[in-house]
Amino acid sequence: MIERPWWQHAVTYEVYVRSFADASGDGVGDLEGVRQRLDYLEWLGVDAIWLTPFYRSPMADFGYDIVDHTDVDPLFGTLGDMDRLLADAHAHGIRVIVDYVPNHTSDRHPWFVESRSSRTNPKRDWYYWRDPRPGSSAASDGRPNNWLSLFGGPAWELDPATGQYYLHTFLKEQPDLNWRNPEVVRAMHEVARFWLGRGVDGFRIDVAAAVAKDPELRDNPLDPDPKPGQFGAEWLRQVHAHDFEHPDIVAMWQGFRRVLDEAEPPARVSIAEVASDDLVRWARYYGPQLDAVHMPFGFHLVRADWHAAWLRAAITRVEAAVPDGAWPNWVLGNHDQPRIATWAGPERARVAMLLLLTLRGTPTVYYGDELGMENVPIPPDRAQDPWELNEPGQGRDPARTPMRWTAGPNAGFAPATAEPWLPVGDARAGGDVEAQRRDPGSMLSFTRALLRLRRSDAALLDGAWSPLDAGDGVLAFTRAVPGRRVAVVLNLGADAASVALPSGGRVLLSTLGDGVRAGERVTRAARGGGPAAPLAAWEGLIVELDEP
Ligand code: GLC
């Protein structure tokens, strides 16, 4: 195996803290709940967990609106709980990555309270304050520019007391920090140092693309050809040329990287949330000398079109865009997306897991996806996500429902006396950890076997990625290091298929059944051709090739 920084060989597991395990019995997951499940995570075989925000927050956006970056919200526990979780996770061989939210704070953060208090307050410039447009009369037409909130409506809110507007890329309860003010940069770097000092292994950087805005805050142009996408129709009508990703974004993350590099060993990692479809822009986040973030998240296959040709082209493009020496990253699901088993279909959930864990790079598995959890329908009167309340239908609650541990009350997520903050859903959908652990043919058993295989297989950890020619409906590629080559073949369709392989080989793992095919030889000659792997509908295989 090639000697690499730990995070290049790691599989990260996203713990949405509110929904993982509730030890306190208030219906909301907490840090102690996560600590009590470390045995499970070690058994599963993940290397690192990413904890979503657990900082003090009024919870307007469920923790992405912070009032104190260096304390734990009582809902999730105490700083002592966090220290215990860190120590125990490390004792289990699991690293801990925490969320870092640079773009905005809560409107109740003391910085914003001060900033808002008067036009001359020393912290006024810590946020974006602007006068109404000259000549405007009513609040509605005085907005400084045409920028929109991702969660619906304009991105500007008038503060009547001081007569100026402030900017909020998300909720009006989440004012944007001004990263062009060096005091803000210093204060936010101190936040990172605080957590590095407590021993966290890295940061997941929330909306990393938003911190650099056009210095002149110019209007965004309108998109002559708006494409459908994840955000509201109004938001998609603009080209987001000025509210995101001004070119000096890279320098901002280079500055942050220096803070990480100065920390005591072991090496810490930064993974940035960057949604850019433009791969040139996306790749810039690595930095010109690989000196900005360690990895931008690779969201390129999220809600993908599950056609082999499309996937192959998309992966090839990303592989080509990753700079020399940099390391790719892959994600299929997270707390902002529908569940994979829902958008890709339950049959393809295993194929999707196989793909995620066999591409070259660091993958992130979203909690519950190892069970094939599906979106849980949320009755309108239980909706929690502020985005859903602003723009019905956009909400993320269905993918944030409690982890299903057992078939017992509250799916074992919370004590029977508690009411979980979101419904746990139907017991039949996807099963639970307890039942799936006993079933060698379950999605959980499959995921665990795959994680174990990946950990011990030099080709899967380090190997170069090359696509193979395969028929319609089958995605096939190899991963190769000197002396070892494996093929990964994924049947994305409902018909049986056969894939020609560069040499004979031995099946290491199948997505179907209880791995009964493992050990099977693939030497069967296709009619008139070389070796071929037969695939059942929606079957994926890893084949160790005889010829490296
Ligand atoms: C990121 C988070 C999302 C949050 C938003 C605002 O996209 O993943 O959950 O609502 O940032 O902080």
Residues whose N, C-alpha, C, O or C-beta is under 5 A from the ligand:
A	BS01	GLC	D61 Y64 F170 D206 V207 D336
